């Protein structure tokens, strides 16, 4: 009996020791899982939900197409032969296994700010993924852009290596928000204007740009074209649910909310909101609204009340959480009407999230409205109810129609 009791105690002791060792490893993997979600790795590395992280997502750039790589631990087609140092170098320097230079579509220019501790957690999580054999040709760029040695010069012009350095004059919450926005969240990859070779114009950080036939809006605290009117709660609502009193996420942002930000911790959403609201506002060059007796405005008003007002209201106020507000809307005031033309031509469905599983939708008007009619109604919307923005040209709409035609 004593021997049995001793053996039982020994077994329990061994189990306790095993659990004590396993818990830190489990915590590390779960931390990595969360950080991979924050980084929205799915967006570029999961084309088939049945094959998570096996790559295959086509990424359109002004220079041609790239394809997201397989980052499962498959030894032949994934990163199964990589070491942690290989992974860290890809994240912080844009150089993969075997010295292969990565294009800026893999946002290492932002990921370089990620700490070693967080990189190790992400790496630990990736090692737990099911290895999936899925060959991917990542470089579909035409000559000469397909020559990777050209990236040496690109990096010299556009890349500043280095982990995020906290601003000690700011709060811990502000610094957490800055770390997420500038680093893993890589918000600037979409929202920062680009130079002629695709690098970020960091002097205009987060001031908006065109990406894949959508306008990634200004998300600084500017009032006219940015999110200056949004409260911290508005920002959190948008990132958590895809909806706030001003906007409903659609296009690439809908995917980001669905795959990433709806799962962020409350404290991280709050930190991001605090950081974005703190960004300095440059002197905005707010144009005067086009007068109501303008030919385009008169034609656009008629079309709006015939086709749009039933959902968006006679004063552009919309319907809370169902039809977005058009009045005093920063996206409406964007310098380019890219997203507006896209939505009117192709229609759009808002994002469905765990918090808001029912997604509102807008029908396509491509078959029932001419390019001129769409240009007129968008000009009217962009210059009514507190909005003011340049007129939309018929050629702008025609160009978008051609881009969206298969």
Secondary structure, DSSP 8 states (H G I E B T S, - for coil): -HHHHHHHHHHHHHHHHHHHHHHHHHHHHHHHHHHHHHTTTHHHHBSSTTSTT-B--EEEETTEEEE----SS-TTTSSTT--HHHHHHHHHHSB-GGG-B--TTS-HHHHTTS-HHHHHHHHHHHTTS---------EEE-TTTT-GGGHHHHHHHH---------TTS-HHHHHHHHHHHTTT-THHHHS-B-TTS-B-GGGTTS-EEETTEEE---SS-SSSSSTT--HHHHHHHHHHSB-SS-B--HHHHHHHHHTGGGS-HHHHHHHHHHHHHS------------TTSHHHHHHHHHHHHHTHHHH-TTS--BTTTB---TT-TTTT-SS-HHHHHHHHH-EE----SS-----EE---TTTS-HHHHHHHHHHHTTSTT-------HHHHHHHHHHH--
